[in-house]
Amino acid sequence: MAAASAVRVVRRSRRLFDLFVTDVPWTVSHKELKEYFSQFGSVQRCQLPFDKDTGFHRRYCWIKFSTPSDLQNVFQQDSHILEGARLTLKQLPYRRLSQRKNQSE
């Protein structure tokens, strides 16, 4: 039983997302973002949140890559432009679940 708990802790300590992207044009879809970032490596997840009131996305998203080298490939390119708009990228820090809980208290 203790071994199973240890495995769960290890899984939760991994990053939920690797990359935070802002300044996403209104006209870009989840599918287009995933396709764009797939040129740098395998994209596991792409989350593009929507505003319930307006129905539009909030102009930012999170991306999760399969490997750290895929993430580094993104930063090899100087700028990222989708539909004429320059995207702003930020690599998310590695934080364990316990660190996130402590910050919210």
DSSP file (Angstrom, degrees, kcal/mol; ACC not computed):
  #  RESIDUE AA STRUCTURE BP1 BP2  ACC     N-H-->O    O-->H-N    N-H-->O    O-->H-N    TCO  KAPPA ALPHA  PHI   PSI    X-CA   Y-CA   Z-CA
    1    1 A M     >        0   0    0      0, 0.0     4,-1.7     0, 0.0     5,-0.1   0.000 360.0 360.0 360.0 -42.2    0.0    0.0    0.0
    2    2 A A  H  >  +     0   0    0      1,-0.2     4,-2.0     2,-0.2     5,-0.1   0.875 360.0  54.6 -64.4 -36.8    2.8    2.4    0.9
    3    3 A A  H  > S+     0   0    0      1,-0.2     4,-1.9     2,-0.2    -1,-0.2   0.890 105.5  52.5 -64.3 -38.9    4.5    1.7   -2.5
    4    4 A A  H  > S+     0   0    0      1,-0.2     4,-1.8     2,-0.2    -1,-0.2   0.888 108.3  50.9 -63.9 -38.8    1.3    2.6   -4.3
    5    5 A S  H  X S+     0   0    0     -4,-1.7     4,-1.9     1,-0.2    -1,-0.2   0.890 107.9  52.9 -64.9 -39.2    1.1    5.9   -2.5
    6    6 A A  H  X S+     0   0    0     -4,-2.0     4,-1.9     1,-0.2    -1,-0.2   0.883 106.9  52.5 -64.2 -38.5    4.7    6.7   -3.4
    7    7 A V  H  X S+     0   0    0     -4,-1.9     4,-2.1     1,-0.2    -1,-0.2   0.908 107.6  51.4 -64.8 -41.3    4.0    6.1   -7.1
    8    8 A R  H  X S+     0   0    0     -4,-1.8     4,-2.2     1,-0.2    -1,-0.2   0.898 108.0  52.1 -62.1 -40.8    1.1    8.5   -7.0
    9    9 A V  H  X S+     0   0    0     -4,-1.9     4,-1.2     1,-0.2    88,-0.2   0.908 108.8  50.4 -63.4 -41.9    3.2   11.2   -5.4
   10   10 A V  H  < S+     0   0    0     -4,-1.9     4,-0.5     1,-0.2     3,-0.4   0.917 110.3  49.6 -62.9 -43.5    5.8   10.9   -8.2
   11   11 A R  H >< S+     0   0    0     -4,-2.1     3,-1.0     1,-0.2    -1,-0.2   0.900 111.4  48.8 -63.2 -40.7    3.2   11.1  -10.9
   12   12 A R  H 3< S+     0   0    0     -4,-2.2    -1,-0.2     1,-0.2    -2,-0.2   0.704 100.0  66.5 -73.6 -19.2    1.7   14.3   -9.3
   13   13 A S  T 3< S+     0   0    0     -4,-1.2    -1,-0.2    -3,-0.4    -2,-0.2   0.637  81.9  96.2 -79.6 -11.7    5.1   16.0   -9.0
   14   14 A R  S <  S-     0   0    0     -3,-1.0     2,-0.1    -4,-0.5     3,-0.0  -0.376  90.9 -87.9 -73.3 157.3    5.5   16.2  -12.8
   15   15 A R        -     0   0    0      1,-0.1    -1,-0.1    -2,-0.1     3,-0.1  -0.355  23.1-152.3 -64.2 140.8    4.6   19.4  -14.5
   16   16 A L  S    S+     0   0    0      1,-0.3     2,-0.3    -3,-0.1    -1,-0.1   0.875  84.9   7.3 -76.7 -40.7    1.0   19.7  -15.6
   17   17 A F        -     0   0    0      1,-0.1    -1,-0.3    47,-0.1    47,-0.3  -0.974  56.1-159.4-140.1 153.9    2.1   22.0  -18.5
   18   18 A D  S    S+     0   0    0     45,-2.3    74,-2.7    -2,-0.3     2,-0.4   0.733  75.4  38.6-100.2 -30.0    5.5   23.1  -19.8
   19   19 A L  E     -AB  63  91A   0     44,-2.2    44,-2.4    72,-0.2     2,-0.5  -0.973  56.2-157.2-136.3 135.8    4.7   26.3  -21.7
   20   20 A F  E     -AB  62  90A   0     70,-2.9    70,-2.0    -2,-0.4     2,-0.4  -0.964  18.0-166.1-111.3 126.4    2.4   29.3  -21.1
   21   21 A V  E     +AB  61  89A   0     40,-2.9    40,-2.4    -2,-0.5     2,-0.2  -0.949   7.7 180.0-118.6 128.5    1.5   31.2  -24.3
   22   22 A T  E     +AB  60  88A   0     66,-2.8    66,-2.0    -2,-0.4    38,-0.2  -0.719  56.6  46.1-120.0 173.8   -0.1   34.7  -24.3
   23   23 A D        +     0   0    0     36,-0.7    37,-0.2    -2,-0.2    -1,-0.2   0.814  68.5 169.6  63.4  34.1   -1.3   37.1  -27.0
   24   24 A V        -     0   0    0     35,-2.0    -1,-0.2    -3,-0.2    62,-0.1  -0.631  38.5-112.7 -74.8 126.8   -3.0   34.4  -28.9
   25   25 A P    >   -     0   0    0      0, 0.0     3,-1.5     0, 0.0    34,-0.1  -0.254  18.3-120.9 -61.0 149.4   -5.2   35.9  -31.7
   26   26 A W  T 3  S+     0   0    0      1,-0.3    31,-0.3    32,-0.1    33,-0.1   0.801 110.8  57.7 -58.4 -30.4   -9.0   35.5  -31.3
   27   27 A T  T 3  S+     0   0    0     56,-0.1     2,-0.4     2,-0.1    -1,-0.3   0.536  83.7  98.3 -83.6  -6.7   -9.2   33.7  -34.6
   28   28 A V    <   -     0   0    0     -3,-1.5     2,-0.2    54,-0.1    31,-0.1  -0.675  61.4-151.4 -87.2 134.0   -6.8   30.9  -33.6
   29   29 A S     >  -     0   0    0     -2,-0.4     4,-2.2     1,-0.1     5,-0.2  -0.491  29.1-105.4 -98.7 169.0   -8.3   27.6  -32.5
   30   30 A H  H  > S+     0   0    0      1,-0.2     4,-2.4     2,-0.2     5,-0.2   0.909 122.2  52.3 -55.1 -45.8   -7.1   24.9  -30.1
   31   31 A K  H  > S+     0   0    0      1,-0.2     4,-2.5     2,-0.2    -1,-0.2   0.902 108.4  49.6 -61.6 -43.6   -6.5   22.7  -33.1
   32   32 A E  H  > S+     0   0    0      2,-0.2     4,-2.6     1,-0.2    -1,-0.2   0.887 110.7  50.1 -65.4 -39.3   -4.4   25.4  -34.9
   33   33 A L  H  X S+     0   0    0     -4,-2.2     4,-2.6     2,-0.2     5,-0.2   0.933 111.7  47.8 -63.0 -45.4   -2.3   25.9  -31.7
   34   34 A K  H  X S+     0   0    0     -4,-2.4     4,-1.3     1,-0.2    -2,-0.2   0.909 113.0  48.4 -63.5 -41.9   -1.6   22.2  -31.3
   35   35 A E  H  X S+     0   0    0     -4,-2.5     4,-0.5     2,-0.2    -1,-0.2   0.914 111.5  50.5 -62.8 -43.6   -0.7   21.9  -35.0
   36   36 A Y  H >< S+     0   0    0     -4,-2.6     3,-1.2     1,-0.2    -2,-0.2   0.946 114.0  42.4 -61.3 -49.4    1.7   24.9  -34.8
   37   37 A F  H >< S+     0   0    0     -4,-2.6     3,-1.4     1,-0.2     4,-0.5   0.669  99.3  74.4 -75.6 -15.0    3.5   23.7  -31.7
   38   38 A S  H 3< S+     0   0    0     -4,-1.3     3,-0.5     1,-0.3    -1,-0.2   0.701  80.9  71.9 -68.4 -18.4    3.7   20.1  -33.1
   39   39 A Q  T << S+     0   0    0     -3,-1.2    -1,-0.3    -4,-0.5    -2,-0.2   0.710  99.6  47.5 -68.5 -17.0    6.4   21.3  -35.5
   40   40 A F  S <  S-     0   0    0     -3,-1.4     2,-0.3     1,-0.4    -1,-0.2   0.592 130.4 -57.4 -97.4 -13.6    8.7   21.5  -32.5
   41   41 A G  S    S-     0   0    0     -3,-0.5     2,-0.5    -4,-0.5    -1,-0.4  -0.944  80.5 -33.7 158.2-175.9    7.8   18.0  -31.1
   42   42 A S        -     0   0    0     -2,-0.3    24,-2.4    -3,-0.1     2,-0.6  -0.576  51.5-150.0 -76.7 121.2    5.0   15.9  -29.8
   43   43 A V  E     -C   65   0A   0     -2,-0.5    22,-0.3    22,-0.2     3,-0.1  -0.820  14.9-177.7 -93.5 119.8    2.3   17.9  -28.0
   44   44 A Q  E     +     0   0A   0     20,-2.6     2,-0.3    -2,-0.6    21,-0.2   0.900  68.8   5.0 -80.1 -44.5    0.6   15.9  -25.3
   45   45 A R  E     -C   64   0A   0     19,-1.5    19,-2.5     2,-0.0     2,-0.4  -0.988  51.2-171.9-144.0 149.6   -1.9   18.6  -24.3
   46   46 A C  E     -C   63   0A   0     -2,-0.3     2,-0.6    17,-0.2    17,-0.2  -0.946  11.5-168.0-140.6 119.0   -3.1   22.0  -25.3
   47   47 A Q  E     +C   62   0A   0     15,-2.6    15,-2.1    -2,-0.4    -2,-0.0  -0.940   9.0 176.5-115.9 118.0   -5.5   23.9  -23.1
   48   48 A L        -     0   0    0     -2,-0.6    13,-0.2    13,-0.2   -18,-0.1  -0.903  23.1-146.1-119.6  97.8   -7.1   27.1  -24.4
   49   49 A P        -     0   0    0      0, 0.0     9,-2.4     0, 0.0     2,-0.3  -0.341   8.9-148.4 -72.0 145.6   -9.6   28.4  -21.8
   50   50 A F  B     -D   57   0B   0      7,-0.3     2,-0.5     8,-0.1     7,-0.3  -0.828  16.1-119.2-111.4 150.1  -12.8   30.1  -22.9
   51   51 A D     >  -     0   0    0      5,-3.0     4,-2.5    -2,-0.3     5,-0.1  -0.780  17.5-149.7 -85.4 123.8  -14.8   32.9  -21.2
   52   52 A K  T  4 S+     0   0    0     -2,-0.5    -1,-0.1     1,-0.2     5,-0.0   0.830  93.5  49.3 -64.9 -32.2  -18.3   31.6  -20.4
   53   53 A D  T  4 S+     0   0    0      1,-0.1    -1,-0.2     3,-0.1    -2,-0.0   0.921 123.4  26.3 -75.3 -44.6  -19.9   35.0  -20.8
   54   54 A T  T  4 S-     0   0    0      2,-0.2    -2,-0.2     1,-0.0    -1,-0.1   0.764  90.8-134.7 -92.7 -26.7  -18.4   36.0  -24.2
   55   55 A G     <  +     0   0    0     -4,-2.5     2,-0.2     1,-0.3    -3,-0.1   0.398  68.3 116.1  84.8  -4.4  -17.8   32.6  -25.7
   56   56 A F  S    S-     0   0    0     -5,-0.1    -5,-3.0     1,-0.1    -1,-0.3  -0.626  72.7-105.4 -93.7 155.2  -14.3   33.7  -26.9
   57   57 A H  B     -D   50   0B   0    -31,-0.3    -7,-0.3    -7,-0.3    -1,-0.1  -0.382  30.8-114.7 -75.3 164.8  -11.1   32.2  -25.7
   58   58 A R        -     0   0    0     -9,-2.4    -8,-0.1     2,-0.3    -1,-0.1   0.275  44.0-109.7 -90.4  12.1   -9.1   34.2  -23.3
   59   59 A R  S    S+     0   0    0    -10,-0.2   -35,-2.0     1,-0.2   -36,-0.7   0.676  90.3  81.8  70.2  20.4   -6.1   34.8  -25.6
   60   60 A Y  E     +A   22   0A   0    -11,-0.3     2,-0.3   -38,-0.2    -2,-0.3  -0.977  51.4 177.6-145.1 161.2   -3.7   32.5  -23.6
   61   61 A C  E     -A   21   0A   0    -40,-2.4   -40,-2.9    -2,-0.3     2,-0.4  -0.968  23.4-125.7-154.2 168.3   -3.1   28.8  -23.4
   62   62 A W  E     -AC  20  47A   0    -15,-2.1   -15,-2.6    -2,-0.3     2,-0.4  -0.950  21.0-161.0-119.7 143.5   -0.9   26.1  -21.8
   63   63 A I  E     -AC  19  46A   0    -44,-2.4   -45,-2.3    -2,-0.4   -44,-2.2  -0.972   4.6-162.8-126.1 139.1    1.1   23.5  -23.8
   64   64 A K  E     - C   0  45A   0    -19,-2.5   -20,-2.6    -2,-0.4   -19,-1.5  -0.990  11.8-159.7-121.6 123.1    2.5   20.2  -22.5
   65   65 A F  E     - C   0  43A   0     -2,-0.5   -22,-0.2   -22,-0.3   -27,-0.0  -0.608  23.6-124.9 -97.7 160.9    5.2   18.5  -24.6
   66   66 A S  S    S+     0   0    0    -24,-2.4   -23,-0.1    -2,-0.2    -1,-0.1   0.859  91.7  19.5 -72.7 -36.5    6.2   14.8  -24.5
   67   67 A T  S  > S-     0   0    0    -25,-0.3     4,-1.3     1,-0.1     3,-0.5  -0.929  74.5-118.5-134.2 156.9    9.8   15.4  -23.8
   68   68 A P  H  > S+     0   0    0      0, 0.0     4,-2.2     0, 0.0     5,-0.2   0.826 113.9  60.4 -61.7 -31.1   12.0   18.3  -22.5
   69   69 A S  H  > S+     0   0    0      1,-0.2     4,-1.8     2,-0.2     5,-0.1   0.852  99.5  56.1 -67.5 -32.1   13.9   18.4  -25.8
   70   70 A D  H  > S+     0   0    0     -3,-0.5     4,-1.0     2,-0.2    -1,-0.2   0.917 108.0  48.6 -62.2 -42.3   10.6   19.2  -27.6
   71   71 A L  H >X S+     0   0    0     -4,-1.3     4,-1.0     1,-0.2     3,-0.7   0.912 109.0  52.1 -63.2 -43.3   10.1   22.2  -25.3
   72   72 A Q  H 3X S+     0   0    0     -4,-2.2     4,-0.5     1,-0.2     3,-0.2   0.837 100.8  62.7 -63.9 -32.1   13.7   23.4  -25.9
   73   73 A N  H >X S+     0   0    0     -4,-1.8     3,-0.9     1,-0.2     4,-0.5   0.852  97.5  57.9 -60.2 -34.3   13.1   23.2  -29.7
   74   74 A V  H X< S+     0   0    0     -4,-1.0     3,-1.0    -3,-0.7    -1,-0.2   0.900 105.0  49.7 -61.9 -41.3   10.4   25.9  -29.2
   75   75 A F  H 3< S+     0   0    0     -4,-1.0    -1,-0.2     1,-0.2    -2,-0.2   0.507  92.8  75.8 -81.6  -3.4   12.9   28.3  -27.7
   76   76 A Q  H << S+     0   0    0     -3,-0.9     2,-0.4    -4,-0.5    -1,-0.2   0.765  85.0  75.8 -72.8 -25.5   15.4   27.7  -30.6
   77   77 A Q  S << S-     0   0    0     -3,-1.0     3,-0.1    -4,-0.5     0, 0.0  -0.725  79.1-142.5 -89.3 135.6   13.2   29.9  -32.8
   78   78 A D  S    S+     0   0    0     -2,-0.4     2,-0.3     1,-0.2    -1,-0.1   0.928  77.5   9.9 -65.4 -48.4   13.4   33.7  -32.1
   79   79 A S        -     0   0    0      9,-0.0     2,-0.5     2,-0.0    -1,-0.2  -0.953  60.1-146.8-136.6 155.5    9.8   34.6  -32.6
   80   80 A H        -     0   0    0      7,-0.5     7,-3.4    -2,-0.3     2,-0.5  -0.981  19.1-176.0-124.3 119.7    6.5   32.8  -33.0
   81   81 A I  E     -E   86   0C   0     -2,-0.5     2,-0.4     5,-0.2     5,-0.2  -0.969   6.6-179.3-124.5 126.1    3.8   34.4  -35.2
   82   82 A L  E >  S-E   85   0C   0      3,-2.5     3,-2.1    -2,-0.5   -54,-0.1  -0.991  76.0 -16.1-124.0 125.0    0.3   33.0  -35.8
   83   83 A E  T 3  S-     0   0    0     -2,-0.4    -1,-0.1     1,-0.3   -56,-0.1   0.862 129.4 -51.5  49.3  42.6   -2.1   34.9  -38.1
   84   84 A G  T 3  S+     0   0    0      1,-0.2     2,-0.4   -59,-0.0    -1,-0.3   0.386 115.3 111.7  82.4  -3.5    0.1   38.0  -38.0
   85   85 A A  E <   -E   82   0C   0     -3,-2.1    -3,-2.5   -60,-0.0     2,-0.5  -0.869  65.9-128.3-108.2 136.6    0.3   38.2  -34.2
   86   86 A R  E     -E   81   0C   0     -2,-0.4    -5,-0.2    -5,-0.2     2,-0.2  -0.699  24.3-139.7 -83.0 124.7    3.5   37.6  -32.2
   87   87 A L        -     0   0    0     -7,-3.4     2,-0.5    -2,-0.5    -7,-0.5  -0.570   5.1-139.8 -82.9 146.7    3.0   35.0  -29.4
   88   88 A T  E     -B   22   0A   0    -66,-2.0   -66,-2.8    -2,-0.2     2,-0.4  -0.942  21.9-162.6-106.9 126.0    4.6   35.5  -26.1
   89   89 A L  E     -B   21   0A   0     -2,-0.5     2,-0.4   -68,-0.2   -68,-0.2  -0.858  12.6-178.1-114.5 143.4    6.0   32.3  -24.5
   90   90 A K  E     -B   20   0A   0    -70,-2.0   -70,-2.9    -2,-0.4     2,-0.4  -0.975  24.0-133.6-140.4 125.5    7.0   31.6  -21.0
   91   91 A Q  E     -B   19   0A   0     -2,-0.4   -72,-0.2   -72,-0.2   -73,-0.1  -0.628  28.2-128.5 -76.1 130.4    8.5   28.3  -19.8
   92   92 A L        -     0   0    0    -74,-2.7   -77,-0.1    -2,-0.4    -1,-0.1  -0.600  22.7-115.1 -82.8 139.3    6.7   27.2  -16.6
   93   93 A P        -     0   0    0      0, 0.0     2,-0.6     0, 0.0    -1,-0.1  -0.331  29.5-105.2 -70.9 153.5    8.9   26.3  -13.6
   94   94 A Y        +     0   0    0    -79,-0.1     2,-0.4    -2,-0.0   -80,-0.1  -0.702  49.6 170.9 -78.4 119.3    9.0   22.8  -12.3
   95   95 A R        -     0   0    0     -2,-0.6     2,-0.1   -82,-0.1    -3,-0.0  -0.994  27.3-131.3-133.7 139.8    7.0   22.7   -9.0
   96   96 A R    >>  -     0   0    0     -2,-0.4     4,-1.8     1,-0.1     3,-0.6  -0.464  30.5-108.6 -82.6 160.5    5.9   19.8   -7.0
   97   97 A L  H 3> S+     0   0    0      1,-0.2     4,-2.0   -88,-0.2     5,-0.2   0.880 119.9  56.2 -55.2 -41.0    2.3   19.4   -5.8
   98   98 A S  H 3> S+     0   0    0      1,-0.2     4,-1.9     2,-0.2    -1,-0.2   0.851 105.2  52.1 -63.2 -34.3    3.4   20.2   -2.2
   99   99 A Q  H <> S+     0   0    0     -3,-0.6     4,-1.7     2,-0.2    -1,-0.2   0.883 108.4  50.3 -69.1 -37.9    4.9   23.5   -3.4
  100  100 A R  H  X S+     0   0    0     -4,-1.8     4,-1.3     2,-0.2    -2,-0.2   0.886 110.0  50.4 -67.2 -37.8    1.6   24.5   -5.1
  101  101 A K  H  X S+     0   0    0     -4,-2.0     4,-0.8     1,-0.2     3,-0.3   0.912 109.3  51.3 -65.3 -42.2   -0.4   23.7   -2.0
  102  102 A N  H  < S+     0   0    0     -4,-1.9     3,-0.5     1,-0.2    -1,-0.2   0.850 107.9  52.8 -64.5 -34.9    1.9   25.8    0.2
  103  103 A Q  H  < S+     0   0    0     -4,-1.7    -1,-0.2     1,-0.2    -2,-0.2   0.812 105.8  53.4 -71.0 -29.4    1.6   28.8   -2.2
  104  104 A S  H  <        0   0    0     -4,-1.3    -1,-0.2    -3,-0.3    -2,-0.2   0.649 360.0 360.0 -81.9 -13.3   -2.2   28.8   -2.1
  105  105 A E     <        0   0    0     -4,-0.8    -1,-0.2    -3,-0.5    -2,-0.2   0.455 360.0 360.0 -83.6 360.0   -2.3   28.9    1.8
